[in-house]
């Protein structure tokens, strides 16, 4: 899937250009919305709060589009906005963790039996709890990698780290999670 053509902030003045800018932004929104939503939801675990924060992300992106230096950096820039909004919200409201069970049902496909569905939901809750036990930087990197589906290079730019460092952090974080899961299952 190729990224849509970005909206042209310089066309803000004339009405024809403004209409085209809105259409281009609509394409951009449709393209990036699922990944931004998944990233933000993975951090706040509340569907209503996620909807509000994602709306703020795209509003800021639209308003500040003329500050973007390169179209190629749009995804990184957009997820930096999203990360900053999530961090700002966390600072302001501390950590509210409400798991929306309807979203979990959508994420985890229905399986053959009620028992296996219950086990899958329990595993999802366990993994989410374990991820929250990781240091904040590791939580952010895991969320950018798996919720936002960003490449390691993009994550490196957002986190202001080197790409090899991102790879090592992901590897070590996943190893920690596997060890935590194994310890959990052995009890």
PLY file of the C-alpha trace (Angstrom):
ply
format ascii 1.0
element vertex 187
property float x
property float y
property float z
element edge 186
property int vertex1
property int vertex2
end_header
0.00 0.00 0.00
1.51 3.30 -1.02
1.17 6.41 1.06
-1.27 9.00 -0.27
-0.05 12.25 -1.73
0.25 14.69 1.12
-1.78 17.85 1.32
-0.10 20.98 0.06
0.03 23.58 2.82
0.94 26.33 0.35
-2.46 25.98 -1.31
-4.17 27.28 1.82
-5.06 30.69 0.36
-7.09 30.09 -2.78
-10.44 28.29 -2.56
-9.63 25.71 -5.29
-6.33 24.93 -3.58
-8.05 24.80 -0.23
-10.55 22.24 -1.50
-7.74 20.12 -2.93
-5.86 20.43 0.36
-8.90 19.08 2.22
-9.24 16.15 -0.22
-5.53 15.32 0.12
-5.75 15.51 3.89
-8.79 13.21 3.81
-6.74 10.63 1.89
-3.89 10.99 4.34
-6.29 10.63 7.26
-7.86 7.44 5.85
-4.42 5.98 5.18
-2.91 6.64 8.62
-5.96 6.53 10.91
-5.94 2.76 11.65
-2.25 2.76 12.65
-2.50 5.95 14.72
-5.64 4.60 16.42
-3.93 1.26 17.19
-0.87 3.03 18.57
-2.82 5.41 20.81
-5.23 2.70 21.98
-2.27 0.48 22.81
-1.01 3.23 25.12
-4.23 4.42 26.81
-6.51 1.32 26.65
-9.68 3.38 26.49
-11.57 3.64 23.22
-13.24 7.00 23.95
-10.02 8.64 25.09
-8.27 7.15 22.06
-10.85 8.71 19.72
-10.30 12.12 21.35
-6.51 11.90 21.23
-6.46 10.67 17.62
-8.71 13.58 16.63
-6.20 15.90 18.31
-3.31 14.24 16.45
-4.88 14.83 13.05
-6.04 18.33 13.95
-2.48 19.28 14.93
-1.10 17.64 11.80
-3.51 19.62 9.64
-2.84 22.93 11.38
0.94 22.48 11.47
1.33 20.91 8.01
3.44 23.81 6.80
6.09 22.98 9.43
6.73 19.59 7.81
10.08 19.69 6.05
9.74 16.57 3.89
6.83 14.43 2.69
8.99 11.36 3.28
9.07 12.16 7.00
5.29 12.46 7.38
4.70 9.15 9.20
7.51 9.84 11.65
6.23 13.38 12.22
2.64 12.17 12.69
3.60 9.50 15.22
5.79 12.00 17.06
2.70 14.18 17.45
0.74 11.14 18.65
3.45 10.13 21.12
3.72 13.66 22.52
-0.06 13.86 22.98
-0.16 10.50 24.78
2.74 11.53 27.03
1.07 14.87 27.73
-2.18 13.16 28.59
-0.40 10.68 30.88
1.34 13.53 32.70
-1.87 15.44 33.11
-4.17 12.59 34.13
-1.76 9.95 35.47
-2.37 6.42 34.23
-5.96 5.43 33.61
-6.07 1.89 32.33
-9.49 0.76 31.23
-9.55 -2.26 28.93
-12.42 -2.07 26.48
-13.61 -5.66 26.07
-15.37 -4.90 22.77
-12.02 -3.86 21.28
-10.39 -7.01 22.63
-13.08 -9.06 20.87
-12.25 -7.33 17.59
-8.50 -7.82 18.05
-8.78 -11.48 19.03
-10.71 -13.40 16.39
-13.41 -15.78 17.59
-12.15 -19.31 18.10
-13.83 -22.68 18.29
-14.86 -22.89 21.94
-15.81 -20.60 24.78
-12.92 -22.00 26.83
-10.30 -21.17 24.20
-11.78 -17.68 23.75
-11.54 -17.09 27.50
-7.93 -18.30 27.48
-7.08 -15.98 24.58
-8.60 -12.99 26.41
-6.68 -13.93 29.53
-3.43 -14.14 27.52
-4.10 -10.71 25.99
-4.70 -9.21 29.44
-1.55 -10.87 30.77
0.61 -9.57 27.93
-0.87 -6.06 28.28
-0.15 -6.12 32.03
3.40 -7.34 31.45
4.10 -4.69 28.83
2.99 -2.06 31.38
5.62 -3.48 33.77
8.41 -2.65 31.30
10.22 0.69 31.58
8.38 3.56 29.83
10.91 3.81 26.98
10.48 0.10 26.18
6.68 0.44 26.33
6.86 3.32 23.84
9.11 1.41 21.45
6.96 -1.76 21.62
3.83 0.33 20.96
5.43 2.13 18.00
6.64 -1.19 16.56
3.55 -3.36 17.02
0.61 -1.00 17.44
1.69 1.69 14.98
3.57 -0.79 12.74
6.44 1.62 12.18
9.84 0.63 10.82
12.80 0.64 13.18
14.26 3.69 11.39
11.07 5.68 11.98
10.99 4.61 15.63
14.63 5.67 15.98
13.78 9.17 14.72
10.79 9.50 17.03
12.69 8.24 20.08
15.92 10.07 19.16
17.94 6.84 19.28
19.97 4.92 16.70
18.31 2.23 14.63
20.64 -0.51 15.96
19.74 0.60 19.50
16.03 0.26 18.64
16.61 -3.28 17.33
18.43 -4.26 20.54
15.73 -2.73 22.76
12.98 -4.57 20.85
14.90 -7.85 21.02
15.55 -7.50 24.76
12.00 -6.36 25.51
10.50 -9.32 23.68
12.90 -11.66 25.47
11.81 -10.16 28.82
8.15 -10.61 27.89
8.75 -14.26 26.91
10.54 -14.89 30.22
7.74 -13.18 32.15
5.12 -15.29 30.31
7.07 -18.50 31.00
7.34 -17.61 34.70
3.61 -16.77 34.78
2.66 -20.11 33.21
4.90 -22.12 35.53
3.06 -20.80 38.61
0 1
1 2
2 3
3 4
4 5
5 6
6 7
7 8
8 9
9 10
10 11
11 12
12 13
13 14
14 15
15 16
16 17
17 18
18 19
19 20
20 21
21 22
22 23
23 24
24 25
25 26
26 27
27 28
28 29
29 30
30 31
31 32
32 33
33 34
34 35
35 36
36 37
37 38
38 39
39 40
40 41
41 42
42 43
43 44
44 45
45 46
46 47
47 48
48 49
49 50
50 51
51 52
52 53
53 54
54 55
55 56
56 57
57 58
58 59
59 60
60 61
61 62
62 63
63 64
64 65
65 66
66 67
67 68
68 69
69 70
70 71
71 72
72 73
73 74
74 75
75 76
76 77
77 78
78 79
79 80
80 81
81 82
82 83
83 84
84 85
85 86
86 87
87 88
88 89
89 90
90 91
91 92
92 93
93 94
94 95
95 96
96 97
97 98
98 99
99 100
100 101
101 102
102 103
103 104
104 105
105 106
106 107
107 108
108 109
109 110
110 111
111 112
112 113
113 114
114 115
115 116
116 117
117 118
118 119
119 120
120 121
121 122
122 123
123 124
124 125
125 126
126 127
127 128
128 129
129 130
130 131
131 132
132 133
133 134
134 135
135 136
136 137
137 138
138 139
139 140
140 141
141 142
142 143
143 144
144 145
145 146
146 147
147 148
148 149
149 150
150 151
151 152
152 153
153 154
154 155
155 156
156 157
157 158
158 159
159 160
160 161
161 162
162 163
163 164
164 165
165 166
166 167
167 168
168 169
169 170
170 171
171 172
172 173
173 174
174 175
175 176
176 177
177 178
178 179
179 180
180 181
181 182
182 183
183 184
184 185
185 186
